[in-house]
Amino acid sequence: MLKKMKQALLGGLKTLGVFNLVQNSKWRQERLLIIAYHGTSLDDEHLWNPELFMHPDYLRSRMRTIKELGYTILPLNESIQRLYANDLPARSLALTFDDGLYDFYKQAYPILDEFKFPVTLYLTTYYSHFNRPVFDAVCPYLIWKRRDLILDLKELTGQSVKLDLSKADARDKANVEILGFARREKLSGIEKDLLAAKLAKQLKVDYEYLLANRILHLLKPDEVRELAASGADIQLHTHRHRTPMDRQMFYQEIEDNRSSIREMTGYSGSHFCYPSGIHTPAFLPWLKEMGVISATTCDPGLASQNSDSLLLPRFVDTSLQSPIEFEGWLTGVAASLPRRSPPPPDPKLIWEFAS
Ligand SMILES: [Zn+2]
């Protein structure tokens, strides 16, 4: 459904009292809405990628809406237990943040704290230890920042290719070539960081500024420790933000992630979120064997008792969702409207947070 039509329809349904009816219904009470967020901008990241970053004021306005409409935020573990015990309070929600970007510590957590809302952070740990900009994210960001320039790939990947970054397809090609080069050459974290710095230099972007302000960085172990001590729930998201199809490698991802989290928090994660929302049926028995209690996807919807606990749907809230769409999701009304399924992500551009 077209976005404007959907907004008009939701506005009409609200005026007619349908929002109120649904949010107070038995249907809604038996369901849990798990909301997913990623980053809040430290600078202009929401202008670059509004699906992953939102302005912190926008996040605050979302939290205010939740409070004003009288929703109950439960800690994730409790919300899942009560979902399957058919014991959810009216209008229940759980809040999750993916990846563990530094801005969670600096901005998002303090906002949640203002409202005393519990939160789960799905942390990917490789770049927590190697605390430099996430390569797969910073390259597209740098390229977006200088879309007034021509990029010469020669000194980056060795290709005799010049790309006019004012064109979206040329920016995509630049990203595919640079990310692909780093993967083919199996560059280490340090080598990738040098390549990103070289890209920044050619594009005349101040890489030191990104470092000093921790833009596109993950949380350091000490910051995770502090968050956990103050009540944030830190859970699994793989060590390198990837889910290999090989069983042994998949296990390794969870084990590395789990031991890092244990080191930082003193407890073992037992709730999981699929990196980039990618899941296949093969993962389910593996997760079960590893003692994972729940796993969340990015498939839109509200969870019910019929949901598989290892395939829980979530509403991914972004800067592109208007206030009426957000409210529509809280009530549950938006979940029943027809949606255009998004095109599958280009596998060449799926981020790995790894060397
Ligand atoms: Zn992620």
Residues whose N, C-alpha, C, O or C-beta is under 5 A from the ligand:
A	BS01	ZN	D98 D99 P275 S276
